[in-house]
Amino acid sequence: MNSYQCYQVLGIKNDASFKEIKSTYRQLVLQFHPDKNMSETDGKKFKMVTEAYQFLKKEHKRTHQTSNSKNTWKYASKNSNKEYDFDSHKQSWGARTNDRSPEEDWSRYTRQTENAYQDFWKYYEKTFWEYYEKVRSDSKVEPEPIEQEKETLVSVNVDPSRCIACCSCETIAPSVFAVDKNVNVNPKSHVINEQGAKCEKILDAAQTCPTKAISVKDKESEKSLYPW
């Protein structure tokens, strides 16, 4: 594989910087790695991308070393005339130039398992989501039904001897009470529909009567609700 082929494999221009080469290589490695891409189980594209990057990396390093060889730093020992070159010794730490890439090194340990269990990731994903849905369904809390209070049925009565037709009961609960407005002398209020309003509204209307002419009772228990 030559330089031109390497640039074609990585899909970059021939004048791309090494920083661009490195960035593109990392993206392609993640895209074509057999652990990440189930359609690339043979690892062919992954190997081609890695080989192209290693070639360009070595070429870049060789070019860099050649350009720096002109500016090699040297010093002479005081006790002898021998000169020492700072660049004559390679660094003893870090990865060696002939080391394989981390991606290739990882594949060395996982290849056997991948070949033995080719459908492992499909099985793992299926099992994971089945377990997730099971836990999710088991953790659901059914809302408790809201018990609606039973409406109290009441019987309502107006005492004509006490009623002064102030109309407060008719104003608050017009569907329950009505005042005889056609009567010219001493008009009276009377009940037109005991179930025309809720118990609370009927009690409010009864409590506004200044003469306490309205009495309210519970129909079932015959207990007096108003007056108390």
Contacts in CASP RR format, 6 or more apart in sequence:
PFRMAT RR
TARGET T0000
AUTHOR 0000-0000-0000
METHOD contacts of the structure
MODEL  1
MNSYQCYQVLGIKNDASFKEIKSTYRQLVLQFHPDKNMSETDGKKFKMVT
EAYQFLKKEHKRTHQTSNSKNTWKYASKNSNKEYDFDSHKQSWGARTNDR
SPEEDWSRYTRQTENAYQDFWKYYEKTFWEYYEKVRSDSKVEPEPIEQEK
ETLVSVNVDPSRCIACCSCETIAPSVFAVDKNVNVNPKSHVINEQGAKCE
KILDAAQTCPTKAISVKDKESEKSLYPW
1 9 0 8 1.000
1 51 0 8 1.000
1 52 0 8 1.000
1 55 0 8 1.000
3 14 0 8 1.000
3 55 0 8 1.000
3 56 0 8 1.000
3 59 0 8 1.000
4 14 0 8 1.000
5 52 0 8 1.000
6 51 0 8 1.000
6 52 0 8 1.000
6 53 0 8 1.000
6 55 0 8 1.000
6 56 0 8 1.000
7 13 0 8 1.000
7 14 0 8 1.000
7 16 0 8 1.000
7 52 0 8 1.000
7 56 0 8 1.000
9 48 0 8 1.000
9 49 0 8 1.000
9 51 0 8 1.000
9 52 0 8 1.000
10 21 0 8 1.000
10 24 0 8 1.000
10 25 0 8 1.000
10 28 0 8 1.000
10 49 0 8 1.000
10 52 0 8 1.000
10 53 0 8 1.000
10 56 0 8 1.000
11 24 0 8 1.000
12 20 0 8 1.000
12 21 0 8 1.000
12 24 0 8 1.000
16 24 0 8 1.000
18 56 0 8 1.000
18 57 0 8 1.000
18 60 0 8 1.000
21 53 0 8 1.000
21 56 0 8 1.000
21 57 0 8 1.000
21 60 0 8 1.000
22 53 0 8 1.000
25 49 0 8 1.000
25 50 0 8 1.000
25 52 0 8 1.000
25 53 0 8 1.000
28 45 0 8 1.000
28 49 0 8 1.000
29 46 0 8 1.000
29 49 0 8 1.000
29 50 0 8 1.000
29 103 0 8 1.000
30 36 0 8 1.000
31 37 0 8 1.000
32 40 0 8 1.000
32 43 0 8 1.000
32 45 0 8 1.000
32 46 0 8 1.000
32 49 0 8 1.000
33 40 0 8 1.000
33 46 0 8 1.000
33 103 0 8 1.000
34 40 0 8 1.000
34 41 0 8 1.000
34 42 0 8 1.000
34 43 0 8 1.000
34 46 0 8 1.000
34 107 0 8 1.000
34 114 0 8 1.000
35 110 0 8 1.000
35 114 0 8 1.000
35 121 0 8 1.000
38 121 0 8 1.000
38 122 0 8 1.000
40 46 0 8 1.000
41 114 0 8 1.000
41 118 0 8 1.000
46 103 0 8 1.000
46 107 0 8 1.000
50 101 0 8 1.000
50 103 0 8 1.000
50 104 0 8 1.000
53 101 0 8 1.000
54 101 0 8 1.000
58 97 0 8 1.000
61 97 0 8 1.000
68 87 0 8 1.000
69 87 0 8 1.000
72 85 0 8 1.000
72 86 0 8 1.000
72 87 0 8 1.000
73 85 0 8 1.000
73 86 0 8 1.000
73 87 0 8 1.000
74 83 0 8 1.000
74 84 0 8 1.000
74 85 0 8 1.000
74 86 0 8 1.000
75 83 0 8 1.000
75 84 0 8 1.000
75 86 0 8 1.000
76 82 0 8 1.000
76 83 0 8 1.000
76 84 0 8 1.000
77 84 0 8 1.000
99 105 0 8 1.000
113 120 0 8 1.000
114 120 0 8 1.000
117 123 0 8 1.000
151 198 0 8 1.000
151 199 0 8 1.000
152 199 0 8 1.000
152 218 0 8 1.000
153 195 0 8 1.000
153 199 0 8 1.000
153 218 0 8 1.000
153 219 0 8 1.000
153 220 0 8 1.000
154 194 0 8 1.000
154 199 0 8 1.000
154 202 0 8 1.000
154 216 0 8 1.000
154 217 0 8 1.000
154 218 0 8 1.000
154 219 0 8 1.000
154 225 0 8 1.000
155 194 0 8 1.000
155 216 0 8 1.000
155 217 0 8 1.000
155 219 0 8 1.000
156 176 0 8 1.000
156 191 0 8 1.000
156 194 0 8 1.000
156 202 0 8 1.000
156 206 0 8 1.000
156 214 0 8 1.000
156 215 0 8 1.000
156 216 0 8 1.000
157 191 0 8 1.000
157 214 0 8 1.000
157 215 0 8 1.000
157 217 0 8 1.000
158 169 0 8 1.000
158 177 0 8 1.000
158 188 0 8 1.000
158 189 0 8 1.000
158 190 0 8 1.000
158 191 0 8 1.000
158 213 0 8 1.000
158 214 0 8 1.000
159 213 0 8 1.000
159 214 0 8 1.000
159 215 0 8 1.000
160 188 0 8 1.000
160 213 0 8 1.000
161 213 0 8 1.000
162 211 0 8 1.000
162 212 0 8 1.000
162 213 0 8 1.000
163 188 0 8 1.000
163 189 0 8 1.000
163 209 0 8 1.000
163 211 0 8 1.000
163 213 0 8 1.000
164 210 0 8 1.000
164 211 0 8 1.000
164 213 0 8 1.000
165 179 0 8 1.000
165 180 0 8 1.000
165 186 0 8 1.000
165 187 0 8 1.000
165 188 0 8 1.000
165 189 0 8 1.000
166 209 0 8 1.000
166 210 0 8 1.000
167 179 0 8 1.000
167 189 0 8 1.000
168 205 0 8 1.000
168 208 0 8 1.000
168 209 0 8 1.000
168 210 0 8 1.000
169 176 0 8 1.000
169 177 0 8 1.000
169 189 0 8 1.000
169 205 0 8 1.000
169 206 0 8 1.000
169 208 0 8 1.000
169 209 0 8 1.000
169 214 0 8 1.000
170 177 0 8 1.000
170 178 0 8 1.000
170 179 0 8 1.000
170 189 0 8 1.000
172 201 0 8 1.000
172 204 0 8 1.000
172 205 0 8 1.000
172 208 0 8 1.000
173 196 0 8 1.000
173 197 0 8 1.000
173 201 0 8 1.000
173 202 0 8 1.000
173 204 0 8 1.000
173 205 0 8 1.000
175 192 0 8 1.000
175 193 0 8 1.000
175 196 0 8 1.000
175 197 0 8 1.000
176 191 0 8 1.000
176 192 0 8 1.000
176 193 0 8 1.000
176 194 0 8 1.000
176 196 0 8 1.000
176 197 0 8 1.000
176 201 0 8 1.000
176 202 0 8 1.000
176 205 0 8 1.000
177 189 0 8 1.000
177 190 0 8 1.000
177 191 0 8 1.000
177 192 0 8 1.000
177 205 0 8 1.000
177 214 0 8 1.000
178 189 0 8 1.000
178 190 0 8 1.000
178 192 0 8 1.000
179 187 0 8 1.000
179 188 0 8 1.000
179 189 0 8 1.000
180 187 0 8 1.000
180 188 0 8 1.000
180 189 0 8 1.000
180 190 0 8 1.000
181 187 0 8 1.000
189 213 0 8 1.000
189 214 0 8 1.000
197 205 0 8 1.000
199 216 0 8 1.000
199 225 0 8 1.000
202 216 0 8 1.000
203 216 0 8 1.000
203 225 0 8 1.000
203 226 0 8 1.000
205 214 0 8 1.000
206 214 0 8 1.000
206 215 0 8 1.000
206 216 0 8 1.000
206 226 0 8 1.000
207 226 0 8 1.000
212 227 0 8 1.000
214 226 0 8 1.000
215 224 0 8 1.000
215 226 0 8 1.000
215 227 0 8 1.000
216 224 0 8 1.000
216 225 0 8 1.000
216 226 0 8 1.000
217 223 0 8 1.000
217 224 0 8 1.000
217 225 0 8 1.000
218 225 0 8 1.000
END
